[in-house]
Amino acid sequence: MKIEINQSGKIEKKWVVVEKISEDIVSQLLYNRGLKDKNAIANFFNPPTPEVIVAQYPNYLLKISTSQVEKAISIVKEAIDAGRPIIIHGDYDVDGICGTAILYQTLKNLGANVTPFIPDRFNEGYGLSIESTKKIKQTMNNEQSAINNRPLLITTDCGIGAINEAKYAKENGFDVIITDHHSKGQALPEADAIVWTDELAGAGVAWLLAARIKNEESRMKDLGLVALATIADVQPLTGVNRVFVKYGLEELNSTSSIGLKELVRVSGLEGKKIGTYEVGWMLAPQLNASGRLQNAMDSLKLLITDDPLEAQNLASELNHVNQERQQITQQTVEEARSQVTQIDKILVLQKETWHEGVIGLVAGKIREEFYRPAVIIAKGEKISKGSARSVNGFNIVEALRQTQEFLIDAGGHALAAGFTIETTQISRFQEKLLAVADEQLSDDALTPTLHIDAEVALNQLGWNLIENLKKFAPFGVGNPTPVFLTKGVQVANVRSVGSEGKHLRLQVRSTSYEPRATSHSVIGFGFGEWSSQLRVGDLVDIVYNFEENTWNGERYLQLKLKDLQKTGNGH
């Protein structure tokens, strides 16, 4: 299938401007987000507090089972009163780590005999597994307090698909509560209680349960961890998630957590405002790094420690591991890119030397570059691990389930999933997955689309608009940063900036019959190739985010380029 390439060597994007319903930009943005009546708009700008959601959660989270939540609360409180061992079993990504920290600290503060557990990616594998249960049981058998006292195993961010694993845990003496948000299969585990919704991150589910267990009406803590997890797990920032992230970011910016303060410091964010970008691209990768290359227990320890020296050492070590992770990822991306000799509807790439801890990141990079679902497999001698990232319109976890006869296990979401496979089955799996993609993946879904909120003139861009745009934050999936289009602006200045000239700096001005010409600064990250193709006086159509930037203490307005097209010569 042919891929259209533009003048800068990038895949050509289809520009789609939302239907215009108002000259007022704010009204247009509200319409674009489906906010069309006064109540919806009021709830968007003035959402309910987390306390209200906890007290009235069935009204806000329609998929969650109230009876299962109450059953889980009863089981937990009985275990605490009886002094039974409680194990919080998380997962090795940011969501699982944060959810584990939330439940662990909540139960510990209530006097529970509680222990956190994060599986080792390389020895126990993803989520609740037979191996992780064996390890927990072995550890408990070495502790006198656990003998003849039926333990309670609580999962967070995992377990909804662990049919055999939950059965194994029950057969080996555990009571089991599952809290999760991943896609359900046709069958559910036989647990004592299942607290599930796909409307929240895994840490959000854990936080709701923790808040209900505490039954506090005062301001809840640990929302900073929920914000970290929700953003890192790329959850839609709408509804309850918007509330949790909005208040969670406030908490994160004034956190009293020693570990989070050190994480902020090593990430170079000390004294700076932390928003969704800083969490997603700077803090979350630090926490994820240990689970990718080593063991994620160090990340968990950082979040729950009250020892300043331990926090400092752990944060520094995570920073070092993350730098190593970046190098391995970059090398693997280059190797994977070199394997792409034919552009199929889905790209399946594999190699023996690839590190299974970074294949998810590599899949995301390949998906982004070629705008195709990408499956990256770290081949082992007998068992291989795979990670997949998809595009809108192709549910990758459902596609994997259609190849399940070749897989040992699989799980995830519509756009991101992982699996384990016998190495000898890879070629058959690849053939079946390509057939599924050929049948179900349309050409339209493989055309990258740039959704534009409104076409505007440069003279509409000012400080008043910036202040109004801030009210729409936090931005993310489901509530993206507003995107604008301005046609026929004139290039007043052009140059490449950054290392190796990878980025583009423009000054553009209006060419319409305005009383006074309007000029704006434009930064195009990754658009450095255009610096040799543009001349002063050229006319261009630009698509961008409109933002405030600060340099040396000075605030100024800036257009952050998302795409551009050359439209002619303005001389």
C-alpha positions in Angstrom: 0.0 0.0 0.0 1.4 3.4 -1.0 2.2 5.9 1.7 2.0 9.6 0.7 5.1 11.6 1.8 5.1 15.4 2.1 8.0 17.8 1.3 9.7 17.3 4.7 9.8 13.5 4.3 7.0 12.8 6.7 3.8 10.9 6.1 1.2 13.1 4.5 -1.7 13.9 7.0 -5.3 14.5 6.1 -6.4 17.8 7.5 -10.0 17.7 8.8 -11.5 20.9 10.2 -14.5 20.5 12.5 -17.8 22.0 11.3 -17.9 25.6 12.1 -20.8 26.6 14.4 -19.6 29.8 15.9 -17.2 32.7 15.4 -16.4 32.5 19.1 -13.4 30.2 19.6 -14.4 29.0 23.1 -18.0 28.1 21.9 -16.5 26.2 19.0 -14.1 24.3 21.3 -17.0 23.3 23.6 -19.0 22.1 20.6 -16.1 20.1 19.3 -15.9 18.3 22.7 -19.5 17.4 22.7 -20.4 20.0 25.3 -23.6 21.4 23.9 -25.8 22.3 26.9 -25.4 24.5 30.0 -25.2 21.6 32.5 -22.5 19.8 30.5 -20.5 23.0 30.1 -20.9 23.8 33.8 -19.7 20.3 34.8 -16.7 20.6 32.5 -15.5 23.9 33.9 -16.6 23.2 37.5 -16.4 19.4 37.9 -17.5 17.6 41.1 -14.8 17.2 43.7 -13.3 13.7 44.3 -15.1 13.6 47.6 -18.5 13.8 45.8 -17.5 11.1 43.4 -16.5 8.8 46.3 -19.7 9.4 48.1 -21.9 9.0 44.9 -19.6 6.9 42.7 -22.5 4.8 41.2 -23.8 8.0 39.6 -20.4 8.7 38.0 -19.0 5.3 37.2 -21.8 3.4 35.6 -19.9 0.2 34.8 -18.6 -0.4 38.4 -20.6 -2.9 40.5 -21.6 -1.3 43.8 -22.2 -4.8 45.4 -18.7 -5.9 44.4 -17.2 -2.8 45.9 -19.1 -3.3 49.2 -18.2 -7.0 49.2 -14.5 -6.1 48.8 -14.7 -3.6 51.6 -16.2 -6.1 53.9 -13.5 -8.7 53.1 -10.7 -6.2 53.6 -12.0 -4.9 56.9 -12.5 -8.5 58.2 -8.9 -9.3 57.3 -7.6 -6.2 59.0 -9.6 -7.0 62.2 -8.3 -10.6 62.2 -4.7 -9.6 61.6 -4.6 -11.7 58.5 -1.7 -11.1 56.0 -2.8 -8.9 53.1 -0.7 -8.8 49.9 -1.2 -6.0 47.4 -0.2 -7.5 44.0 0.4 -4.8 41.4 2.1 -4.7 38.1 5.4 -3.3 36.9 4.2 -0.2 35.0 3.4 3.2 36.5 -0.3 2.4 36.8 0.3 -0.8 38.7 3.0 0.7 40.9 0.9 3.7 41.8 -2.2 1.6 42.5 -0.1 -0.7 44.8 1.3 2.3 46.7 -2.2 3.7 47.2 -3.7 0.5 48.6 -0.6 -0.4 50.6 -0.4 2.9 52.3 -4.1 3.1 53.0 -4.2 -0.4 54.6 -1.0 0.2 56.5 -2.4 3.4 58.0 -5.5 1.4 59.1 -3.2 -1.1 61.0 -3.3 -3.9 58.5 -0.7 -6.6 58.3 0.0 -5.6 54.7 2.8 -6.3 52.2 3.3 -4.9 48.7 4.3 -7.1 45.8 5.4 -6.1 42.2 6.2 -9.1 39.9 9.5 -9.3 38.1 8.9 -8.9 34.4 11.6 -11.5 33.6 10.9 -14.1 36.3 7.2 -13.8 37.1 5.9 -12.1 34.0 3.0 -9.8 33.6 0.3 -9.3 36.3 -1.1 -12.1 38.5 0.7 -15.3 37.5 1.2 -18.7 38.9 4.9 -17.8 39.4 4.1 -14.7 41.3 1.7 -16.6 43.6 4.3 -19.2 44.2 6.9 -16.6 45.1 4.4 -14.8 47.5 3.5 -18.2 49.2 7.2 -19.1 49.6 8.0 -15.8 51.2 5.0 -16.1 53.6 5.9 -19.7 54.5 9.2 -18.2 55.9 7.2 -15.9 58.2 5.7 -17.4 61.3 2.9 -14.8 61.3 1.5 -16.2 58.1 1.3 -19.8 59.1 -2.3 -21.1 59.5 -3.7 -17.7 58.8 -5.5 -17.5 55.4 -3.9 -14.6 53.5 -5.8 -12.1 51.3 -4.4 -11.3 47.9 -5.6 -8.0 46.3 -4.6 -7.2 42.7 -4.3 -3.8 41.2 -4.1 -3.0 37.5 -4.2 -6.7 36.7 -6.1 -10.0 37.2 -9.3 -9.5 35.2 -8.1 -12.1 32.6 -6.2 -14.3 35.1 -8.7 -17.2 35.1 -6.3 -20.1 35.8 -4.0 -17.9 37.9 -6.8 -16.8 40.3 -8.0 -20.4 40.6 -4.4 -21.4 41.5 -4.2 -18.8 44.2 -7.5 -19.9 45.7 -6.4 -23.5 45.6 -3.2 -22.5 47.4 -4.9 -20.9 50.4 -5.5 -17.3 49.3 -8.7 -15.2 49.3 -8.6 -13.1 46.2 -9.9 -9.6 45.4 -9.3 -8.4 41.9 -9.2 -4.7 41.1 -8.5 -3.9 37.4 -9.5 -1.9 34.4 -8.2 -4.0 31.5 -10.5 -5.4 28.8 -12.7 -8.2 30.1 -12.8 -11.6 28.3 -15.8 -13.8 28.0 -15.1 -15.4 31.3 -14.2 -13.9 34.7 -11.9 -15.2 37.4 -13.4 -17.0 40.3 -12.4 -14.3 42.9 -14.0 -13.4 46.2 -14.7 -9.9 44.8 -14.0 -8.1 41.5 -13.8 -4.3 41.5 -13.6 -3.5 37.8 -14.3 -0.6 35.5 -12.7 0.4 32.2 -13.6 4.1 32.9 -10.6 4.6 35.1 -6.9 3.7 35.3 -6.0 0.8 37.5 -4.7 3.2 40.1 -8.0 5.1 39.9 -9.9 1.8 40.7 -7.5 1.2 43.6 -8.0 4.8 44.9 -11.7 4.5 44.8 -11.6 1.3 46.8 -9.1 2.8 49.2 -11.3 5.9 49.7 -14.4 3.7 50.3 -12.5 1.6 52.8 -11.3 4.7 54.7 -14.9 6.2 54.4 -13.5 9.7 54.8 -15.4 12.8 53.7 -12.4 15.1 54.1 -10.0 15.7 51.1 -8.5 12.4 50.0 -4.8 12.0 49.6 -2.8 10.1 47.0 -4.6 11.7 44.0 -1.2 12.8 42.8 -0.4 9.1 42.3 -3.8 8.6 40.4 -2.9 11.5 38.1 0.5 10.0 37.4 -1.0 6.7 36.6 -3.9 8.0 34.5 -1.7 10.2 32.3 1.0 7.5 32.0 -1.6 4.9 31.0 -3.0 7.3 28.4 -6.5 7.2 29.7 -9.2 9.6 28.4 -9.1 12.8 30.4 -12.9 13.1 30.5 -15.5 12.5 33.2 -14.1 11.1 36.5 -10.5 10.9 35.0 -10.6 14.6 34.4 -11.5 15.2 38.0 -8.8 12.9 39.3 -6.1 14.4 37.1 -7.2 18.0 37.7 -7.0 17.6 41.5 -4.2 15.1 41.3 -1.9 17.6 39.5 -2.7 20.2 42.2 -1.6 17.7 44.8 1.5 16.7 42.8 2.6 20.3 42.5 2.6 20.7 46.3 3.4 17.2 47.3 4.7 16.4 50.7 5.9 13.0 49.5 9.7 12.7 50.0 9.9 10.2 47.1 7.9 12.3 44.7 9.9 15.4 45.5 13.1 13.5 44.6 11.5 12.2 41.4 10.7 15.7 40.5 14.2 16.8 41.3 16.0 14.2 39.2 13.6 14.9 36.3 14.8 18.5 36.2 11.3 19.8 37.2 12.1 21.4 40.6 10.5 24.8 40.9 8.5 24.2 37.7 4.8 23.7 37.2 3.9 20.0 36.5 1.2 19.4 34.0 0.2 16.4 31.8 3.3 16.8 29.5 5.7 16.8 32.4 4.1 13.7 33.9 3.8 11.8 30.6 7.2 12.6 29.1 9.4 13.1 32.2 8.1 11.7 35.5 6.4 8.5 34.2 9.4 7.3 32.2 11.6 7.5 35.3 9.1 5.3 37.3 8.7 2.9 34.4 12.4 2.4 33.8 13.1 0.0 36.6 10.3 -2.3 35.6 11.5 -2.4 32.0 15.1 -3.2 32.7 15.3 -4.5 36.3 12.7 -4.9 39.0 10.0 -2.3 39.6 10.1 -2.7 43.4 12.6 0.3 43.5 10.0 2.5 41.9 7.4 1.4 44.5 9.8 1.9 47.3 10.4 5.5 46.1 6.7 6.2 46.3 6.2 4.8 49.9 9.5 5.7 51.6 9.7 8.2 54.4 13.5 8.1 54.6 15.0 11.2 52.8 18.4 9.4 52.1 16.7 6.3 50.7 14.5 8.5 48.5 17.5 10.4 47.2 19.4 7.2 46.4 16.4 5.5 44.8 15.6 8.5 42.6 19.2 8.8 41.4 19.3 5.1 40.6 16.0 5.3 38.6 17.3 8.3 36.7 20.4 6.3 35.8 18.3 3.2 34.7 16.1 5.5 32.6 19.1 6.9 30.7 20.2 3.3 30.0 16.6 2.5 28.9 16.7 5.5 26.5 19.8 4.2 24.8 18.5 0.7 24.4 15.2 1.9 23.0 16.9 4.1 20.4 19.1 1.3 19.2 16.1 -1.1 19.0 14.0 1.5 17.1 16.8 1.9 14.5 17.1 -1.9 14.1 13.3 -2.3 13.8 13.1 0.5 11.3 15.7 -1.2 9.1 13.5 -4.3 9.0 10.6 -2.5 7.4 11.1 -3.3 3.7 7.4 -3.8 2.9 4.5 -1.7 4.2 1.8 -4.2 5.1 -1.4 -3.2 6.9 0.2 -4.3 10.2 4.0 -4.4 10.8 5.3 -7.5 12.7 9.0 -7.2 13.5 11.2 -9.6 15.5 14.7 -10.2 16.7 16.6 -12.4 19.2 18.6 -9.6 20.8 15.8 -7.2 21.5 15.2 -6.4 25.2 11.6 -7.3 26.1 11.5 -4.4 28.5 11.5 -1.8 25.7 9.5 -3.5 22.9 6.3 -1.6 23.9 8.1 1.7 23.5 9.6 0.6 20.2 6.1 -0.6 18.9 4.8 2.9 19.7 7.6 4.6 17.8 7.2 2.3 14.7 3.4 2.8 14.8 4.0 6.6 14.9 6.5 6.7 12.1 4.7 4.4 9.6 1.1 4.9 10.9 0.5 1.2 11.0 -0.3 -1.1 13.9 3.1 -2.4 15.0 3.9 -5.7 16.8 7.4 -6.0 18.2 8.6 -9.4 19.3 11.6 -10.1 21.5 12.5 -13.7 20.4 13.6 -16.2 23.0 14.9 -19.7 22.5 11.6 -21.3 23.4 9.3 -18.5 24.6 9.0 -15.0 23.1 7.4 -11.8 24.3 5.5 -9.4 22.1 4.1 -5.9 22.4 1.6 -4.2 20.1 0.5 -0.6 19.5 -2.4 0.2 17.2 -4.1 3.1 15.4 -7.7 4.3 15.9 -10.2 2.0 14.2 -8.3 -1.3 14.9 -8.7 -2.9 18.3 -5.4 -4.7 18.8 -6.3 -6.8 21.8 -9.4 -8.2 20.0 -7.2 -8.9 16.9 -4.8 -10.8 19.2 -7.7 -12.8 20.6 -8.4 -13.9 17.1 -5.0 -15.5 16.9 -5.2 -17.0 20.4 -4.6 -20.6 19.2 -1.0 -19.5 18.7 -0.6 -17.5 21.9 0.2 -18.6 25.5 -1.5 -15.5 26.8 -2.5 -12.0 25.8 -4.1 -8.9 27.3 -4.4 -5.1 27.1 -6.5 -2.4 25.6 -7.8 -1.4 22.1 -4.6 0.5 21.3 -2.0 -1.3 23.3 -1.5 -4.9 24.2 1.1 -7.5 25.1 1.4 -11.3 24.6 3.5 -14.4 25.2 4.1 -16.9 22.4 6.1 -20.1 21.7 8.9 -19.0 19.4 8.0 -21.8 17.0 4.5 -20.3 16.5 5.6 -16.8 15.5 5.4 -17.3 11.7 1.9 -18.9 11.9 0.8 -16.1 14.3 2.1 -13.5 11.9 0.3 -15.0 9.0 -3.0 -15.1 10.9 -2.6 -11.5 12.2 -1.9 -10.2 8.8 -5.0 -11.9 7.5 -7.1 -10.4 10.3 -5.7 -6.9 9.5 -6.3 -7.3 5.8 -9.9 -8.2 6.5 -10.7 -5.7 9.2 -8.3 -2.7 8.8 -9.6 -0.1 6.4 -7.5 2.2 4.3 -9.2 5.1 5.9 -7.9 3.9 9.4 -4.4 3.9 7.9 -4.5 7.5 6.8 -3.3 9.7 9.6 -5.8 12.5 10.2 -5.1 15.8 11.8 -8.2 17.0 13.5 -8.5 20.8 13.6 -10.7 22.6 16.0 -11.1 25.8 14.0 -9.6 28.0 11.3 -8.6 31.3 12.7 -6.8 34.5 11.8 -3.6 35.5 13.4 -5.2 38.6 15.0 -7.5 36.3 17.0 -4.5 35.0 18.9 -3.9 36.9 22.1 -3.6 36.7 25.8 -7.3 36.7 26.4 -7.6 33.5 24.3 -4.7 31.9 26.2 -6.5 32.5 29.5 -9.6 30.9 28.1 -7.7 27.9 26.8 -6.2 27.3 30.2 -9.7 26.6 31.5 -10.0 23.6 29.2 -7.0 21.9 30.9 -5.9 19.2 31.8 -5.3 18.1 28.2 -4.9 14.6 27.0 -6.8 11.8 25.2 -10.4 12.7 24.9 -9.7 16.4 25.7 -6.8 17.2 23.3 -4.9 20.5 23.3 -6.8 22.7 20.9 -5.5 22.7 17.3 -5.9 25.7 15.0 -5.4 26.3 11.3 -4.4 29.6 9.7 -4.1 29.8 5.9 -1.9 32.0 3.8 0.4 33.4 6.4 3.7 34.9 5.1 7.1 33.7 6.3 8.9 36.7 7.8 11.9 34.8 9.1 13.0 31.1 8.9 15.9 29.2 10.4 16.7 25.7 11.8 17.4 25.4 15.5 18.5 22.7 18.0 21.1 20.0 17.7 21.8 19.1 14.0 19.1 21.6 13.0 16.3 19.2 13.7 13.8 21.9 14.6 12.2 24.9 12.8 11.8 28.4 14.0 9.6 30.7 12.0 8.2 34.2 12.2 4.9 34.5 10.3 2.7 37.5 9.6 -0.8 38.1 8.3 -1.3 39.0 4.7 -5.0 40.1 5.0 -6.2 43.7 4.9 -5.9 44.3 8.7 -5.3 47.7 10.0 -2.1 46.4 11.4 -0.1 43.3 10.4 -0.1 40.6 13.0 3.1 38.6 13.6 3.7 35.4 15.6 6.6 33.2 16.5 6.4 29.5 15.5 8.4 26.6 16.8 8.3 23.3 14.8 9.9 20.4 16.7 11.1 17.8 14.2 10.4 20.1 11.2 14.0 21.2 10.6 13.9 19.9 7.0 11.6 22.7 6.1 14.3 25.4 6.8 15.9 24.6 3.4 12.6 24.6 1.6 11.1 27.9 2.8 12.1 31.5 1.9 11.1 34.8 3.4 7.9 35.9 1.6 6.6 32.4 1.0 3.0 31.8 1.9 2.1 28.8 4.1 -0.9 27.2 5.7 0.0 26.2 9.3 -1.7 23.9 11.8 -0.6 24.5 15.4 -1.3 24.6 19.1 -1.5 28.1 20.6 0.5 28.4 23.8 2.2 30.5 26.4 5.9 30.0 26.8 8.4 31.4 29.3 12.1 32.2 28.8 14.4 33.9 31.3 11.3 34.8 33.3 9.6 36.5 30.3 6.2 35.3 29.1 5.4 35.3 25.4 3.0 33.8 22.9 4.0 31.0 20.6 2.5 28.7 17.9 3.6 25.1 18.3 3.6 23.6 14.8 1.8 20.4 14.1 1.9 20.5 10.3 2.3 23.0 7.4 1.8 23.2 3.6 3.5 25.6 1.2 0.8 27.5 -0.7 2.8 29.9 -2.9 5.2 32.9 -3.1 4.1 36.1 -1.5 6.4 38.5 -3.3 
